[in-house]
Amino acid sequence: MLFPTARKPSFAHHYFNNFFFMCKQPDSSSSKETALNHMPIPPGQHERHALSFSSFLVTPFTLLKQLKPPHCTPRKILLLLLLTSILSFASLYTFHRGFRRTIQFWRGMAPLVLKYKYVKFRALTIDRCGEEELERRLNVYRETSAPALVDLILRLGGIYVKIGQVMSTIGQGLLPQQYIDALQPLQDGVPPRNYDEISRIVETSTGKTMDELFESFDEKPIGAASVAQVHRATLRPRKEGEEPVPIVLKVQYPEVAELFEADLSNLELATKLFAPENLEVAKSMRKRHENELDFRKEAENLRECTRDMQQYGMEPSLVRIPRVVEDICTQNVLAMEYLEGVSLSDAIQQEQDRVAKAFGKQDGEELKKMLASRMKEHFKNGGGAGSGGLHMLGSKKMKFMNVFGPSATAVIRTYASVKDGIENAAISVAKFGSKFRSGWNQDGDQIALLADGPTKKKVSVNLGRALKTLVHVHGIQLLLSGTYNADPHPGNVLILPDGRLGLLDYGMVGRLSQKDRETAAETILALSNRDKAATAKLYRDNGYKISFKDGGNSVDDAVLHRFASFHLDRIDLSPLTLDNGETVDLMELLRSTRERVVPSWIEEGRRLGGLLMGVNAQAARPISLAKEWRPIAKEALRK
């Protein structure tokens, strides 16, 4: 030590000396006080000075009166503190990206939240509106806030885009439709970065120039997501006589890892303030997204899931997972096999557009709004498997569906495909004089067009079969393999020309132990049997705990069964009958409960289950997940 402990000047002493020196103006009368200020602190007095400094922070005006030198008024000191605070804020905002990110987040989010609170407060407290008028006012608010929210997400990028993608899928029938419609374009990507920036990242990460790596590189990306964007390219042959290899190159944005911590901290704080019941869900996102920032881990995930799916006979017969190009695999750059297909989100949109046009509508927007409304009614009536969704529309032109029942859905889709095919044929003949070959399958599923360079290739898409395959494959991954893609939103799924699915983006992969898989399988069987007691027992015995805001901890079997249904079976918004016969509104129940402990298998299962139920609801084909996974659950327990 440079100084003995007893004589070491305290931080408070130096602080006051420097502070007063800056505030003090020269004055001969103050020489005695100045000398006093610079005297060494007597032994044993450090604690007193430290305590005074602490007290200064708590009660500044009291101490300023006692300690201030001549001409150093409280106003000058406060002004200096204000200037220091402004300079500190400006420095942090300029040089600390995490702090700047936090300010940008709250600058955009706070007005939306405050306006929402104001609309509700005025309607309920000042104007004393009824429910119908309140909903009308909230709809007006949502019409403006939904685009503003998406603009904020796009400005911030990163993990906010990922959350927007998830909510646009699992929120179908739950979130207001204005938000679903505004968020849905995020499934297909975000505005991309320019080629110069991407090429710099690639060359820095691989240590090679673009010319050394690629024979050709498409500067326009085929997709831009929350943490990266993807380009088509052709690898240079490594050996004489080899053919160039077409690939896709995934390039991570450089700031994503740096902003990761700030983004998740902002989300946790926002959740704590405005939706505390979902705080554990927000915290779980941190661990899930960490692995997405290293593409070497994603490469290993791709290899592992490919092996697992081949073991269970799924790959390559029903699905294709792109192979990793081993020569280009770094933390920020990943090269993979190119798969050609139409995204599931495009397939859903095209079907709705085609059906709408078949009935005289301009596009699928009006149809989508009608479907969303009917879908919400379906969920309020108990949810579960539907017969295709389109029979719910109930428009005058579709009254025959009420007569023919569920089979009318296939008839409508077939009619729409035929009508669309005829119109496309007429346009093709008129414009190009070329032969038109079109077809539609017996289920009436759509004809989608795939861009392939300057030409387009016609691909028959059986949307119903694609959705069943998606649900089935992820059931095998979750319950049998234990390693699964945790982010199968429609933008990450391709329908290939031969009808198989291309499963993309394995940055987020979940894992379940053998014991957790067995517990999940038992829960699936209990849900499919509608056995409330067995479902509730499984949740209790395996550590799931909820409590009520009023302090009660006793939870009915009916409540636990309904929560489990949300997680792993169906979207059921119908009123809940408790064990004592009392009927409660489900939304009131959700608002009055808090999750205290959520076992990992429930957290993993409900996110995957929510995405799969949401995708099917978006396509107007609601499902009972427990019913679809029942055979897989039985197999898992036999093993």
N, C-alpha and C positions, 0 to 999 in steps of 0.2 A: 504493500500500500504506500502511496506517495505521502499521505498525511495520516497521523494517528486518528483513530476514530473520534476521540473526544474533541479534536480541533478541526475536523473536516467541516467546511462551510456547508450549510444545508442548501437544498434547492430553493427553498423559500427565501433564504437570505439573498442569494444571487438574483432571484426573481424580483424582489422588492428594490434591490440596489439598481438593477438595470431599468426597471420600470420607472422609478422615481427620477433616474438620471435623464430618461427621455422626456419626461413631463416637466422637469424642473427648468426654470429659466435662471440665468446667472444672477446672483444676489449676494452681496458681501455679508449680509446678515445671516445667510444660511450656511456659512462656512462651518460653524460648530455642528450643525445638524448633518452636513455632508460628511464631516469627519466621523460623526457617530455612525452614519450609515455604513461606512467602510471599515469600521472596527471589526476585528475577528469575533466570532460568537464564543462566549464562554463555554467551557466544558459542561456537558449535561443539558444544554439549552436547545439542542436540535429538535427534540420532541415538541417543545413549546412553539418554536418557529414553524415547524411543520403543521402543528395544529392551527396556528394563526393563518397559515396559507389556506388550509382546508376551510377554515371559517370564512376567509375572504371570499371563497367561491360561493359559500352559502349565503352570507350576509354582507355583501360588498359595501353598502352604504354606511353601515356601522363602522367597519374597519377603515373606510376611506376617511371618515371624519377624524379617526384616531391617528392614522399613519400618514396622511397626505402632507407633503412639504408645502411651503408657500407657493402660490401661483399655480398649483396643480389641483384644479377644482374637480369635483366629481363629474361635471359635464365634459371636461377635457379627457378624463380617463375613459368615460363611457364612449366618447367619440373615437378614441384610440382603439378601444375594444371592438367597436363597430367596424372600423376600417380594417382591423386585423381579421375579423370574421369574414368580411367581404373578400379580402385578398386570399384567405385560406380557401373559401368556397370556390373562387375563380381558379385557383391553382389546382384544386382537386378535380374540378369539372374539366379542366384543360388536359391534365396529365394522367388522371386515374380513370381508365375506361369503365371500370366497374361502378364507380360513383356516378359518372356521367350517365351510364345505363340506368341506374336507379332513378335519377332525376327525370330522364326521358320517359321511363315507365309511368311514374306517378303524375307527371305533367299531362300525359294522355289519359290515364285511367281515372284520376281523381275527379275531373269534371263529369265523366260518365256516371260514376257512382253517386256523386252529390246530386246530380240532376234526377237520378232514379229515386233517391231518398226523398227529394223535394216533391216530385210528382206524387208519390205515395202519401207523404205527410199532408200535402194540401188536399188531396182527394178524400182522405179518411178523417183528418182532424179539422180542417178549416171548412171545406165544402160539404163534408159528410155524405159523400157519394155512395151509391149502391155498388154492388159487385160489377154490374154490367157497365156502368159509366167508368168505374176504375179500370176495367179491362180495356175499354176503348181508349182511355188516356195512355195506358201503358203501351198499347199497340202503336199509338202516335209516336211515343218516345222511342219504341224499338225500331221504327222505320228509319229514324235518323241515327240512333246509337249503333245499330248493327253495322252499317258501312263504316262508321267512325272507328268501331272496334277492330274491324278487319284492316283498315288503314294503319292503325297503331301496330297491329301484329306484323304487317308487312314492313313497316319502318324499323321495327326492332329486330325482326328475323329470328334466327336461332330456334331456341326451344319453344318460343311462343307460337311459331308456325306449327311445330309438332303437336302442341296442345290443341290448336285450332283444328288441325286435321282430325284428331281423335274425337273432339267434341262434335264435329260435323257428322261423324258416323254414329257414335253411341247416343247422341242427343236426339235422334229421330223419334218424334212422338213425345219427347220429354221437354226439350228446350222449345221456346217460342220459334215458330217457323221462320220468322225474319232472321234470326241468328243462324239457323241451319242453312238457309239459302245464301246468306252472306259468306259463311265459312266454307261452303262446299267447294268453291274453286281452289281452295288451298290443297285439296286432295291431289290435284294434278300439278302442283308446284307453285313456285313463286318467281318473281322477276329474276333473271339470271345475272351473273357477273360477266364482265367482258373478257374476251380472249386473252388480252395481255396479262390480266391478273391471274387467270387460270394457268397460263403457260409458265408464269413465274413460280407459282406454287409447285407445279409438276417438276420443273427443272431443279428447284431448290430441294425438293423432297427426294428425288431419284438420283441427283447428281449427274444427270445426262440431259442433253439438249433435246428439244422436240424432234428435230430432224434425225437424231440418232435413234430415237425410240419408235417413231411412227412413219409409215409410208404415206399415210394421209390422216388428217384430223379435222373433223367437222367443227368449225368454230361455233356454230349455233348448237346449244345443248339440246338433247332430247328430253331433258327434265331437270328441274331445279327444285331442290327440297329444302328442308329446314337447316341442315348442317352442311350440305354439299350439293353439287350439281353433276350431271352425267352427260358425257359426250360420246358419240360414235367415233371410232378410229380404226385404223388398220396397222397392225404391228409389222415392223420390218422383219423379213425372214432372218433367223439367227444363223442358219446354215445354208450352204449352197444347195439348190434344188428344192428348198422348202417353199411352200406357198404363203403369201401374206395372210395373216389371221385377222378377221374382223372381230372387234371387241367393243366393250363399253368401258369407259374410264370414269371412275367416281373420284371427284376431287373435293376435299374438305376445305371450307372457308377458314382462313387462318385465325380469325378472331373468336371462333366458336368456343374453343377450349378456355380462352381467357375470360369470356363473359359468362361461362357456365355457372360459376358460383354466384355471381351477382344476380343472374336471372332467377335461379331457384330460390335464393333468399328473398327476392321481391315477391315471388309467387307464394311462398310460405307466409310472408307477412300479410299479403292481400287476402289470402285464405283465412288467416287467423282473425283479421278484422271483419270480413264480410261473410264468410261461410265457415265458421270454426268447426262445424261438424265434419268437414272434409279435410281437416288439417293432416291427419295421418296419411290420407291419400296423397296429399301434396308432398309430404316428406318422403314417401316411398318412391316418388319420381326421381329423386336425387340419385339413388343407387341404380335405378333402371337405366338412366341416361348416361351414367359415367362411362360405361363400356362402349357406348356409341361413338366416342371420340377417338378411338384407336382402330383404324381400319385393319390392322393385323389381327385383332380379335374378331372382327367381322369375317375375315377370310377363314379363320378357324371355325367360326360358327357355320359358315356355308359348307365347309367340308364335313363337319360333324352331322349336320342335318341331312345332307345328301346321303351319307352312309346309313343313317337311321331310316330314312324313307325308302331306301333300296332294300333294307332288311325287312321292312313290312310290305314290300311289293307295291309301293305307291310311286316310286321314282324308277324309271321314267314313264311308266305306263299311264299314270293319271296326272302327274305333275312333273315339272322340270324346275330344278334349282340351278342357277347359272354356275358354271365351273370357274374357279379362280385361276387367273394367269399368274403363275408363280414368279415370273421375271419382274413383274411390277406390282409389288405389294409392300407399302410403307405405312407409317402411321397416318399420313394424310392423303395417300393416293392408292387406289385399288383398281386393278384391271380384271374384268370378268368377261365370260362368254356373252355374246350378243344373242338375245332372244327376241324374236319378232312377234308382235301381237297387239291387240287392242286392250287398253286398260279397262278394268272392271267398271270403274266410274264412268268411262265413256260409253260402255255397253249399256249401263243402266239408263243414262241420259238419252241415248239414241232410241232405246225401246220406248221410253215415255214420249219422246218427240214424235215417233212414228205412230203410236197409238193415238196421240192427240190429233195429228194431221188426218188420220183415218176418219175421225169424227168431226172434221171441219175446223179444228183449232189451228192457230198459227204455229205454235210450238208446244213443248211440254210444260211450260211454266204454270199455266192454268190447271192442267191436269195434276201437276205436282202439288199445288196448293190444296186441291180437292182431296188428293190421296193423303196428304199430311193430316187434314182435318178428320178424314174417315179413320186413319190409322190411330189417331189419338182416341177416338171413340172406341175403337177396337181394344186398345190397351185399358181404357176405363171399364170395359166390360170383361176384363180378365186376361186379355192378350193370348199368347200361345199361337199355335200353328193356325194359319189362315188358309184360304183356298186360292191364293194368288193376288189378293189385294184389289184387283180391278173391279171385282164384283161389288166392292164397297161404294163405288162412286155414286150410284143412284141417280144419274142424270137422266133426262127424258129419253135421250137416244139410247140409253143403256138399260131401259126398264126390262128388256127381255132377259137380262141376267138374273133378275129376281125369279123368273119363271124357270129358266134352265139350271140355275144354281151354279155351283163351282165349275162345271164343265164349260160355262160360258166364257170364262177367262181365257182358256185355250182358243176358243172360237174367235174372240176379239183379237188376240195376238196373231192368229193365222190370217185373219182378214186384213189386219194392219200390214203384215208382211207382204201379202199379195198386192194390196193397193200401192204400197211403197215400191215394190218391184216393178209394177206396171208403169208408174210415173217415172222411175229412173230409166226404164227401157225406152220410153218415149223421148226423154231428154237426150239419151245417148244417141239414138237414131237421128234425131233432129240436128244435133250439134256435130256429131262425128261420123255419122253414117256407118257406124261399126255395128257388128253383131252384139247383141246383149244376151248374156246367159245369166239367168237368175234362178234362184230356187229358194224354197222355204221348207223346213222340216215339218214333221207331223205335229210338233208342238207349237208351230207358229212362231219360232224364235227368230231373232233378227239377222239381217245381213249387214255386217259392219264393213267399213272401208278402212284399209290400212294404208298409211302413207309409206311408200318405199321408194325414196328418191323422188324423181319427177313423176313416176307413175303410181297408180293405186291398185291394190290387189283386193279382190272380194273374198271375204272370209265369213263362213257361216258360224254364227255364235248362238249356242244353246244356253241362254242365260240361266234358266232354271237348273240345268245340269251342272253348270259352272258353280253356282252357289251351293248346291248339295255337296259337290266335291270339296269346296273350300271348307265347309263345316266339318265334313268327315275327316279330312286330312289333319286339321288342327285338333280334332278330338283324339286321333291316334298319337299326335305329337305330345299332347298334354297328358293323356292317361296311360299310354303304353311306353312311349319313348322317354318322356320326361324332359325333353329339350324341344322348345317350340319357338316359332316366330311370334314375338309379343306385339307386333305392329302390323297386322294384316289389313290395313285400311284399303279401300278400293283402288287408290292410286298405286299401291304396292303389289297389285295382282294383275297379271296379263292373261288374256284368253288367247291362246296360240291358234294358228290356222287349223290345226287338226283337232281342236276342242280341248286339249289339255290346258292346265293352268301353269303359268310361269310365276313362281313365288320369289319376289324380289326383296331386297333390303333386309339383311339379317344383322343389322347393327344392334337391334334390341332383341335379345333372346332370353327367354325365361327358362328356369330349371326347377323341377320338382323331384324330391327324393322318393324312393320306393314307398315309404310309409305315407307320405303326403299324397302320392298318386292313388294309393288304396283308399285313403279317406275321401278324396275327391270322387272316386268311383262309387263308393258307398253312398255319398250324398246325391250323386246323379241318379242312382237307382231309387233312393227314397223320394226324390222329387218327381221322378217319372211315375211312381206309384201314388203320388199325392199323399204321402204318409207324413203328416205334420209332426207327430210325436217322434218318429225316427229321425227326421231331418233336424228338429230342434235338439235332440240328444247328441247328434253328431257335432253340431255347432258348439254346444256347451262343453262336451267332453274334450274337444280339441282346442279350447281356449278362446273362442270368439266371445267378446263381452261388449255389451252396450248398456247404457244407463239413460235415465230420463233427466231432463233439465230440472225437474222438481226434486231431484235427489233420489228417486226410487230406483232400485236395482233389480227388482223382480220382473222378469220378462216372460210373457206368455209364449207357449209353443207356437201359436198362430203368428206372432210377430217375427220370431226367428225363422219360421218357415217362409214367410213372405220375403224377408231379407235374402234368404238363400235362393228363392226363386228369382229375384232380381239379379243375383250374382251368376247363377248357373242354369237358368231355365227360360224364363220369359219376362217380358215387360208387362207387369200386372199393376194397373193403377186403380183397380176397383176398391170400394170400401172394404175394410177388414173387420171380420167378426172375431172378437176376442174369445178366450176360453170361457169367460163368464156370460157370454151372449151379447155383450155390448158391441155396437158397431161404431167404428171410428173412421174418420176421413184419412186416407192414406197420407196425403201431403201434410196434414197436421201432425200425424204420427212421425213422419220423417223429420219435421222441424223440431219436434220435442225430444228427439233421441240423439245421443252422441255415441260414437264408437270409441270404446276405451282400449280394446285389444283386438287386432286383426291378424290372425295367423297368416304366414306367408302363402300357404296354398290357397287361401281364400282371396288374398290380395292379387296373386298371380292369375287365379282362375277367373275372377270377376272382370278383370280388365280384358282378357281374351274373350270371355263370354259376352261382355258388353259390346265389343267391336263386331263380333259375328252376328249377334242379334240386331245390331244397328245397321249393318250392311244389308241384311235381308229385309229389314223394315224399309230401308231406303229404296229397295227394289220392289216394294209392295208385295213382299212374300214373307210375312211374319212367321216365326218358327217357335217351337218348343225345343230348346237346346237339349234338355234332358231326354226328350224322346229321340232326338237324332243321335245322341251319344250313348243311349242305353245299351246297344249291343257291344260297343267298345268298352263300356264300364264293366259289363259282365266278363269280357275277355280279360280285362285288367285284374279282376279279382280271382279268376281261375289261375292266372300265372302266379 
